[in-house]
Amino acid sequence: MSNEASIHGAGEHAAQREFELEVRAQDMEVNFGPQHPATHGVMRVLVRSDGEVVTGAQAHLGYLHRCAEKIGENVEWLMYLPYTDRYDYLSAMNNNLGYSMAVESLMGIRIPRRAELLRVICVELNRVGSHLIAFGTYGMDVGAMTPFFHCFREREWMMALFEKICGARLTYSYIRIGGLFNDAPPGWLEEVARFCDVFEERWVEYEQLLLSSHIFIQRTAGVGVLSREMALAFGVTGPMLRASGVDWDLRRDMPYSIYAEIFAAGAFKVPLGSGAKGKLGDCWDRTWVRVMEMRESIGIVRWCLAHMVEGPVVGDLPKVLRVPAGESYVAIENPRGELGHYVVSDGGRGSIRTRVRGPSFSNLAVIEELLPGALVGDAIAIIGSIDIVVGETDR
């Protein structure tokens, strides 16, 4: 090759390299959902990215809006109960309890001891079932298929237990204003005890299959870090808040039902994130807290079984339910955080104002802060770690 040709070729190469350096990627907006399975429901997240880096995110809700609060103002008190099942359809027992307690606080009625114990057993079993879904589907989000099938093995048993006590597997309407719909059938409490025994053995599998997995740790440790200050500023509650190191659980700090007794007896502790694998408040911490909470729930169920008493399961209620005039707000520790019901009565047969504080709604708001700066591949891991149920965000 002549010197002239060599110089010409080098010049072309330099020009091409200079052209490539001048090219700048521009932000691109991508619709994540509302049909994408990793959104865990009918939700749309508008993601803006510069290449592989997320530069902005905004959640668009309303695809599952069903006017639940307005319906609560147009039906009788007891008729609204089935609608509460549909907020967070993975923890319907907790929803039933929260609404029933809000109405009961206005009525000033006494709940029988057996009903209180059965209520706590049901809501804690429902917490276990909800966290099993969160844990199993989150594994699928980041590429681990096996834990999902292990989780559904125990969840299926839990749903069979609920089917035996109330006839339903997902939306129960079992916890009613004044108590329960019916007593536990013969042999049900004994089967719950067997479930606790088996679950404590199987729980070890969850930790080995996912939490200790090197790949899972690489995908979640140090990713989506939610600081204590940000969690408090956004009103985050539940496992997400505790994963950021904030020691707050309504069952212990604003006790309702019989949780004060249970905590005083040392039947459960409140798991907190510590940044054991990455940074405090990351995706791994949020998953770890939920897994630990399942074990604590089993301890609560065992305490209730050991202290079970005979007796009625519903208080004295009038045939036509009229609630004294007044207003009430009751918050409970839902599997996803603080679930609050605000009801206003004018002394009639229904509420004149119903307001629901859904934890998923507040928890979801932090994605606008967590996603920018993350890789596109980590966006799914971050959204999945929040563990939302869209029916609760929209109501």
C-alpha positions in Angstrom: 0.0 0.0 0.0 1.3 3.4 -1.0 1.8 6.1 1.6 -0.9 8.2 0.0 -3.4 5.3 0.3 -2.4 4.6 3.8 -2.9 8.3 4.8 -6.2 8.3 3.0 -7.4 5.2 4.8 -6.3 6.5 8.2 -8.1 9.8 7.5 -11.3 8.0 6.7 -11.0 5.9 9.9 -10.4 9.0 12.0 -13.4 10.8 10.4 -15.6 7.8 11.1 -14.4 7.7 14.8 -15.0 11.4 15.1 -18.6 11.0 13.7 -19.4 8.2 16.1 -18.2 10.3 19.1 -20.4 13.1 18.1 -23.6 10.9 18.1 -25.6 11.4 21.3 -28.3 9.1 22.4 -31.6 10.9 23.2 -34.1 10.0 25.9 -36.7 7.6 24.7 -40.1 7.1 26.4 -41.3 3.5 26.7 -44.6 2.3 28.1 -44.1 -0.4 30.6 -47.5 -2.0 30.9 -50.5 -1.8 31.4 -50.5 -5.4 30.2 -46.9 -6.4 31.1 -46.9 -9.3 33.6 -44.1 -7.7 35.6 -46.3 -4.8 36.5 -48.2 -7.2 38.8 -51.5 -5.9 37.6 -53.1 -3.5 35.1 -50.8 -0.6 35.7 -48.8 1.5 33.3 -45.4 3.0 34.1 -44.1 5.6 31.6 -40.3 5.0 31.6 -37.8 7.5 30.0 -34.4 6.1 29.3 -31.1 7.2 27.8 -29.8 4.0 26.4 -29.8 1.5 29.2 -30.1 4.0 32.0 -33.5 5.1 33.3 -33.8 8.9 33.4 -37.4 9.2 34.6 -40.5 7.2 35.5 -44.1 8.0 36.2 -46.9 5.6 37.3 -50.2 6.0 35.5 -53.1 4.5 37.5 -56.8 4.2 37.0 -57.0 1.1 34.8 -58.7 -0.9 37.6 -60.7 1.8 39.2 -64.1 0.5 40.4 -65.5 3.4 42.5 -65.2 1.3 45.7 -65.4 4.3 48.0 -68.4 5.8 46.3 -70.1 2.4 46.4 -69.5 2.4 50.2 -71.6 5.5 50.4 -74.5 4.0 48.5 -75.0 0.6 50.1 -75.8 -0.6 53.7 -73.0 -1.2 56.1 -72.8 -5.0 55.8 -73.4 -4.9 52.0 -70.1 -3.1 51.5 -68.1 -5.9 53.1 -67.6 -7.9 49.8 -66.2 -4.8 48.1 -63.4 -4.7 50.7 -62.2 -8.1 49.5 -61.4 -6.6 46.1 -59.0 -3.8 47.2 -56.0 -6.0 47.9 -57.4 -9.3 46.7 -54.3 -11.2 48.0 -55.2 -10.2 51.6 -58.9 -10.0 51.7 -59.1 -11.2 55.3 -57.1 -8.2 56.4 -59.4 -5.9 54.4 -62.5 -7.4 56.0 -61.0 -6.9 59.4 -60.0 -3.2 58.8 -63.5 -2.2 57.6 -65.3 -4.2 60.3 -63.2 -2.6 63.0 -63.9 0.9 61.7 -67.7 0.3 61.9 -67.4 -1.5 65.3 -65.5 1.4 66.8 -68.6 3.6 66.1 -71.0 1.0 67.4 -69.0 0.3 70.6 -69.8 -3.4 70.6 -67.7 -6.1 72.2 -66.2 -8.8 70.1 -66.2 -12.3 71.7 -62.8 -13.7 72.7 -63.1 -16.7 70.4 -63.9 -14.5 67.4 -60.8 -12.3 68.2 -58.5 -15.3 68.2 -60.0 -16.8 65.0 -59.7 -13.3 63.4 -56.0 -13.1 64.1 -55.4 -16.6 62.9 -57.1 -15.8 59.6 -55.4 -12.5 59.0 -51.9 -13.9 59.8 -52.5 -16.9 57.6 -53.5 -14.5 54.9 -50.3 -12.5 55.5 -48.3 -15.7 54.9 -50.3 -16.4 51.7 -49.8 -12.8 50.5 -46.0 -12.9 51.1 -45.8 -16.2 49.4 -47.2 -14.6 46.2 -44.8 -11.7 46.6 -41.8 -13.9 47.1 -42.6 -16.4 44.4 -43.5 -13.9 41.7 -40.6 -11.7 42.5 -38.3 -14.6 41.9 -39.9 -15.0 38.5 -39.4 -11.3 37.8 -35.6 -11.7 38.2 -35.4 -15.0 36.4 -35.8 -17.7 39.1 -38.7 -20.0 38.3 -38.4 -22.7 40.9 -39.3 -20.8 44.1 -42.7 -19.9 42.6 -43.8 -23.5 42.5 -42.5 -24.1 46.1 -44.5 -21.1 47.3 -47.7 -22.2 45.7 -47.5 -25.6 47.3 -48.0 -23.9 50.7 -50.3 -21.2 49.4 -52.6 -23.9 48.0 -52.9 -25.5 51.5 -53.6 -22.1 53.0 -56.4 -21.4 50.5 -57.8 -24.9 51.2 -58.0 -24.0 54.9 -59.9 -20.8 54.1 -62.2 -22.7 51.8 -63.1 -25.0 54.6 -63.9 -22.2 57.1 -65.8 -19.9 54.8 -66.3 -21.5 51.4 -64.1 -19.2 49.4 -60.5 -19.3 48.3 -59.7 -15.6 47.4 -62.5 -13.2 48.4 -63.8 -14.3 51.7 -66.2 -11.8 53.4 -65.6 -14.1 56.5 -64.7 -11.4 59.1 -67.9 -9.5 59.6 -69.1 -6.5 61.6 -69.4 -7.9 65.2 -67.3 -11.0 64.7 -67.3 -13.8 62.2 -69.6 -15.4 59.7 -69.4 -18.8 61.3 -67.3 -20.8 63.7 -64.4 -23.0 62.6 -65.5 -26.5 61.4 -64.4 -29.6 63.4 -60.7 -30.4 62.9 -59.9 -27.1 61.3 -57.7 -25.8 64.2 -55.8 -29.1 64.2 -55.1 -28.8 60.5 -53.9 -25.2 61.0 -51.4 -26.5 63.6 -50.2 -29.1 61.1 -49.8 -26.4 58.5 -47.6 -24.4 61.0 -45.4 -27.5 61.6 -44.9 -28.1 57.9 -44.4 -24.5 57.0 -41.6 -24.0 59.4 -39.7 -26.8 57.7 -40.5 -25.6 54.2 -39.6 -22.0 55.1 -35.9 -23.1 55.1 -36.3 -24.0 51.4 -37.3 -20.4 50.5 -34.2 -19.0 52.0 -32.0 -21.5 50.3 -33.7 -21.3 46.9 -33.8 -17.5 46.5 -32.4 -15.4 49.3 -29.1 -17.2 49.4 -28.8 -17.5 45.6 -25.7 -15.8 44.3 -27.6 -14.7 41.1 -30.5 -13.3 43.1 -28.1 -11.4 45.4 -26.4 -9.9 42.4 -29.7 -8.8 40.9 -31.1 -7.2 44.1 -28.3 -6.2 46.5 -27.6 -2.5 46.3 -30.4 -2.1 43.8 -33.4 0.3 44.3 -32.1 1.6 47.6 -34.9 3.4 49.6 -33.4 5.5 52.3 -35.0 6.0 55.7 -35.6 9.7 55.0 -37.2 9.0 51.6 -39.4 6.3 53.0 -40.8 8.6 55.7 -41.2 11.5 53.3 -43.3 9.4 50.9 -45.5 7.9 53.6 -44.2 4.4 52.9 -45.4 1.7 55.3 -45.2 -2.0 55.9 -42.3 -4.3 54.9 -40.9 -1.5 52.6 -40.6 0.9 55.5 -39.1 -1.8 57.9 -36.7 -2.9 55.2 -35.3 0.7 55.3 -34.6 0.3 59.0 -37.6 2.1 60.4 -38.9 0.1 63.4 -42.7 0.6 63.0 -45.4 -2.0 63.0 -49.0 -1.1 63.8 -49.6 -4.5 65.5 -47.0 -3.5 68.1 -46.9 0.3 68.1 -50.7 1.0 67.7 -52.1 -2.4 68.8 -55.6 -3.5 67.8 -57.6 -6.6 68.4 -55.5 -8.8 70.8 -52.0 -8.0 69.3 -50.9 -6.2 72.5 -51.3 -9.5 74.4 -49.5 -11.4 71.7 -46.5 -9.0 71.6 -46.3 -8.9 75.4 -46.1 -12.7 75.4 -43.1 -12.5 73.0 -44.9 -14.4 70.3 -43.5 -12.2 67.5 -40.7 -9.8 66.7 -40.6 -7.1 64.0 -37.9 -7.9 61.3 -35.9 -4.9 60.1 -33.6 -4.5 57.1 -29.9 -4.2 57.8 -28.2 -4.0 54.4 -26.8 -7.5 55.0 -26.1 -8.2 51.3 -25.8 -4.7 49.9 -27.2 -1.4 51.2 -29.9 -0.8 53.8 -33.3 -0.5 52.1 -32.4 -2.3 48.8 -34.4 -4.9 47.0 -32.8 -7.8 48.8 -33.7 -6.3 52.2 -37.3 -5.9 51.2 -37.5 -9.5 50.1 -35.8 -10.7 53.3 -38.2 -8.8 55.5 -41.2 -10.4 53.9 -39.7 -13.9 54.3 -39.0 -13.2 58.0 -42.5 -11.9 58.5 -43.9 -15.2 57.4 -42.1 -17.0 60.1 -43.3 -14.4 62.7 -46.9 -14.8 61.5 -46.6 -18.6 62.2 -45.6 -17.7 65.8 -48.6 -15.5 66.2 -50.9 -18.3 64.8 -49.4 -20.8 67.3 -50.0 -18.4 70.2 -53.7 -18.1 69.2 -54.1 -21.8 68.9 -52.6 -22.3 72.3 -55.0 -19.8 73.9 -58.1 -20.7 72.0 -61.3 -20.7 74.0 -64.9 -21.9 73.4 -67.8 -19.5 73.0 -69.7 -17.4 70.4 -68.1 -15.9 67.4 -70.4 -12.9 66.9 -71.5 -10.2 69.2 -75.0 -8.9 69.9 -76.1 -7.1 66.8 -79.5 -5.7 65.8 -81.3 -7.3 62.9 -81.2 -4.0 61.1 -77.7 -2.5 61.4 -77.8 1.2 62.3 -74.5 2.8 63.3 -74.6 5.7 65.7 -73.7 9.1 64.2 -70.0 9.9 64.2 -66.8 9.3 62.4 -64.1 6.8 62.8 -60.6 6.0 61.4 -59.1 2.6 62.0 -55.7 1.5 60.6 -54.3 -2.1 60.6 -51.1 -3.7 59.5 -52.0 -5.1 56.0 -49.3 -7.3 54.4 -48.3 -4.2 52.3 -48.5 -1.6 55.0 -51.1 0.6 56.7 -54.6 0.0 55.5 -56.9 2.6 56.9 -60.7 2.9 56.8 -62.4 6.3 57.5 -66.2 6.1 57.8 -68.8 8.7 58.7 -72.3 7.8 59.9 -75.3 10.0 60.3 -77.2 7.3 62.2 -78.6 5.7 59.1 -78.2 2.3 57.5 -75.1 3.2 55.5 -72.0 5.4 55.4 -72.3 9.0 54.2 -68.5 9.1 53.6 -66.1 6.2 53.0 -62.4 6.7 52.5 -59.7 4.0 52.2 -56.0 4.5 52.7 -54.4 1.8 50.6 -50.7 1.2 51.4 -49.8 0.2 47.8 -50.8 3.7 46.6 -48.3 5.5 48.8 -45.6 2.8 48.4 -45.8 3.0 44.6 -45.1 6.8 44.6 -41.4 6.2 45.3 -40.7 4.7 41.9 -40.3 8.2 40.6 -37.3 8.5 42.8 -36.0 4.9 42.8 -36.0 4.3 39.0 -34.0 7.3 37.7 -30.3 6.3 37.5 -31.0 2.6 37.5 -30.5 0.3 34.5 -33.5 -0.7 32.5 -32.9 -4.3 33.5 -33.2 -3.3 37.1 -36.5 -1.5 36.7 -38.5 -4.7 36.9 -36.5 -5.8 40.0 -37.3 -2.5 41.7 -41.0 -2.4 40.8 -41.4 -6.0 41.9 -39.8 -5.4 45.2 -42.5 -2.8 46.1 -45.1 -5.6 46.0 -48.1 -3.7 44.9 -51.7 -4.9 44.2 -53.3 -2.6 41.6 -56.8 -3.1 42.9 -55.6 -1.3 46.1 -53.9 1.6 44.3 -57.1 2.4 42.2 -59.9 1.3 44.5 
